[in-house]
């Protein structure tokens, strides 16, 4: 009798072990792709959330191992929150009781369709950098073109509310530019633009608080990247030609278990105020990987070699330069050479940020 009764227990243990191994394998499989430049990765999930892959008949439970393809939909319950990676440096954060579709996941023509509910876009960028994040709702289409903070609220059959806290949006139908500090309400018959009131500027819901917390976590994940993590990832990274597509990469921090933004050059920060102080290299300071600028593309066009052409005031010497101005810290000061006494201060510890010695492979010919 004892042997017979122990069989169910052993079966349960075996099933539990297999499930645990499957979950671990999924997580490890994602960590193999440490570096990515594509959109659609699920970076955080809290509460109940589901995914409806394009072409499938049923909804499935969403997890951080999912990578959305064009046409995939995500929905949340009242307690659900989801963070989706857009182009490197920009995040879509979906609130509770919401539904969104990733209509196009290419970085050159990125488009998100918010069917209902609330979504916040945190768009990280440098001054003058043209972003290309297209958002559509049942009532309007718009394009986010500058770094900033954007919130959309959609009530199907009623209206869409757009709040631009920081940044700039272009309305697709009229090509009207909407700058930070403004609100736009789209209905079936009217488009109303108004300044945010003091109360509206201060007003925050749970999703706003969560979005800011996520921004701080991701900036910390960037600052906690170590030399070993960077060198190991880039040593095995093939197809190095991301400069023509974006200004950085998604980099998986296995300690914090999420992707963070790794910019190509120094001086980037979140519109919430946190800094992305770990970058691939600082072009204005001469920190070129492998000490050879000829292996790296010129500004603006992704070409390589010392004779590479430039646009927008960049350099023609082959090292990436910001097209308009030197990189600055979030406070506006010029990015300082790593190792000097005027390095950036880590806001978590109050100490100077350490130097990151990244040994990148040469760009393939």
N, C-alpha and C positions, 0 to 999 in steps of 0.2 A: 504494500500500500504506500509506503514511503517513496519508493522509486516511481510509482505511477503519479503521485501528487507532485513530485519535483519536476516532471516533464513540462507542464504549463509554465512554471516559473523560469525554467531554462529557455523556453521558447520566447518568452517576453524579454528576457535579458538579451537574447540573440538579436531580436528585432530592434531593440533599443540601441544596441551596439552598431548595427548596420546603419540605422538612421543617423547616429552621431557621426559615423565615418563619412556618410554622404554629405552632411552639412559641412564638415571640416574640408572635404574635398572641393566643395563648391567655393568656399572661402579661399582656399589655397589656389584654386584655378584662377580666381579673379586676381590674386596677388601676382600671378605669373605675368599679367599684363600691367606692369607697374606704371608704364608711361602710355598715355593715350591723348589723342587730339580730337576725338570724335565726341559728338553730343549724344545724350540719351541715357547715360549711366544713372542708375538709382543710387544716390549717395547717403540717404537717411530715410528711415521709415519709423514712425511712431503711431501707435493705435492701429486701427483697422484700415487697410488699403488693399485694393485689388487692381489687377492688370487684365486688359482684354487685348491679346495680341491680334494683329490684323489677320483676317482669314479664319480665326478660331470662332467657335460658337459659344464658348463659355468664358466666364470670368474666372481668374485664378488669383490666389493670394500673392500679393506683391512682397518682394524681399529686396535687400540691398545687393543681391547677386544678379538682379535683372539688369539688362541693358536694352533700352527701348529702341525699336526700329520705327521707320516711318509708317504711320498709320496705327500704331499701338495707342491704346487709351489707358488712363489711370483714373481711378475714382477713390474717394476717401469717405469714411463714415464720419459721424460728428466728432469723434475723438481722433481722427486720422490726420497725419501730417506727412508730407513727402517732399524730399529735396531731389531735384533732377538737374544733372549737369548740362549746361548749354555750351556755348563756345568757351574755350578755356578762360577762366576768370569770371564767368557769369553763371548764376544759379537761378533756377525756377523753384520756388517754394510754394507748395499747394496746401491750402488750409482745409479745414474740416468741411464735410458735406459738399465736396467739389468734384468736378470731372474735367480732365484735360486730355487733349490728343497731341502727340508729337507728329505734326503733319509732314514735316521735312526735317531730317536729321543731318543734312549736309551743312558744313560750316559756312559755305558760300551763300546758302539760301535757307538758313535756319528759320523754321516757322512752327509756332505753337498755337493751338486752337483751344481757348478756354470756353467750354460749353456752359458751365455753371459754377457758381461758388467764388472762391477768393484765391488769388495767386499773387505772390510778391516776386519781383525780379531784382536781384542784386547784381548789378553789372559793374565789374571791376575794369578799369582801363586807365590809360594815361591821357593827359590833356591833349585834345586834338585828334585822338584816335577814333576812327569811324567804326562803330559796331554795326552789326547787321542782324538784329534779332527781331523777327517779324512776329507780331501777335495778332490773332484774329479772334473775334467773339461773334455771337449771333447778331450783333448790332454794328460792328465796325472792324476796320483793319488799321493797324498802325505799325510803325517801325521804331524800335529803340536804337538811337544812333550815338548816344553818349553814355559814359559811365554815370551811375546814379542808382537811385532807389525808386522803384515803381510798384504801385499796387493796383490791381484790377479786381472789381467786384461785378459779377454777372448774375442778373436775375432773368432767367429765360422768359421771353415774351414781354418783358418789362423794359429793362435798361441795362447799360454797362456804365460803370463809374471807373474812371481812370484818375489816380492820384500820382502826380509827379513830385516826389519830395525833393529829389535832386536829379539833374540830368536834362535830357532833351528827347522829345518824341516828335515824329513826323506823322501826321494823319494822312493815310494813303489816299482818301477820296479828294481832299482839298489841298494836300501838301502843306497844310498849316503846321508851323512849328510850335510846340508847347514846351516851355521851359520849366525848371524846378520852381516849386511853390504854387503850382496851379492844379486845378481839378477840372476834368471834362466829364460831362454826362451825355451819353449817347442814347437816344430813344429811336423809335421807328420814324419819327418826324422831325426831331430837333437835335442839334448839337450845341450844348451850352458850356462855355469856358468861363471859369471864375477863379479868383485868387483864393488860396486856402486861408481860412480864418485862423485866429490864434488857437481856438479850441480844436479845430481839425488838425492843426500841426502837432498838437500835444496828444491827441486821441490815439490810443493803442489798444488793440485786441490781443488775444492770446497768440495768434499767428504772427503778429508783429514782434512780440517779445521773443518768440521761438526763433524767428528769422534772425534777429540780432544775436541771439545766443549761438546759433549755427555759424554765423559770420565770424564770431570771435573764436570758436572752436577750429574752424578751417584755417584762419590766419595763424593760430597757434600750431596747427599741424604743419604748416609751411615753415615756421621758425624752428620746429623741432626736427627737421630733416637733418640727418647727419652726413658727414663725408662718406662714410661706408655705404649708407643707403643710396646716395647719389651715384657714387662711382660704380657700385654693383649694378645699378639699373642701366646706366648709360653704356657700360661695358658690353651688355647683351642686347642693346637696342639697335635694331637695324632700320634701314630706310630713313635715315636722318635727313629730312627735307621739310620741316614743318614751318619754316619762316614765312613762306608765301601764303600760309593759311591762317595764322593767328599770331599773337604776341606771347604765347606761352604754351604750356602743356598741362594736362592733368597728371598728377604724380600720386601714387598710392602710398600713404603712410600706414604701414602695417601695425604700428603701435597704437594709433588712434583709430585704425580700421576705417578709413575713408580716403577719398581722393581730395587733394588740395591743389591749389593753383601754383605752378612753378613758372614764373615769368622768365623771359629770355634775358632781361636786363634789370638793373637795380632801380628801386624807387617806387614800386607799386604798392597800393594800399586799398583796402576795402572802403567803400563809401560810408560804412559805419564808423570808420576811424582806425581800424586795426591795420598793421603793416604786413606785407609779404616781403620780408627782408631777405629770404633765401632766393637767389635767382641763379640762372645758368652762368652768367658772367656779367661784368660791368664794363661795357665798351668804352665809356669815357675815361675809364681808369686803366685801360690797357690790359685787362685780365682776360686775354683770349685763350680759349682752350688749346692745350698742347703748344702754346706759345707761337702759333702760326695763324695769322689772320687770313692767309690765302685760302684756307679750307672752309671759310665761312662766308655766307651770302651777304651781298650788299643790301642797303636799306631799301625797302619798298617793293622790290621785285623778285626776291628769292634767288637771284643769280649769285654765282660764286666767282672768286678770283679777284686779284687786285685791280683788274680793269673793269669791274662790275659797275654798271650804271646805277644811278640813284634817282630818287624823286623827293620833292618836298624839303630840300636842304640837307639831305643826308650825306654821308661820306661816300666817296668812290673808291675807298681803299680796301673794301672787302669785309670789314668788320661792321656788324649791325650798329647803326646809330639811330636814335629816335629822330623822326623826320622833322620835328619842330623845335625841340628844346632838350637840354640835358635832363636826365631823370632826377626827380625830387622825391623827398620823403613826404608822407601825408601832411606834415606841418609846413611844407614848402621849402625846406632846406635842401641843398644839393646833396645827393647821395655821396657818402664818403668812402674812400678806399678801405677795403677790409684790412684790419690789422692796425689801423691808426687809432689814436686816442679819441677821435671824434666819430667813432662808429656809432651806429644807431643803438639806442637803449632798448633792451627787452622790457616791455611794459609789465611783464609778469614778475620779473625778478629785480628790476632796477639796474641790472648789470649790462655792460657792453656786449653787443652781439658778437659771437665768435666768427672767425673767418671760415668760409667754406672752400676747401681746396678740391675742386671738381676736375677730374681727369676724364674729359670726354673723348670719344673716338673721333678720328678725322671724318669729315663729311665725304661720303662716297663720290667718286667722279661720275 
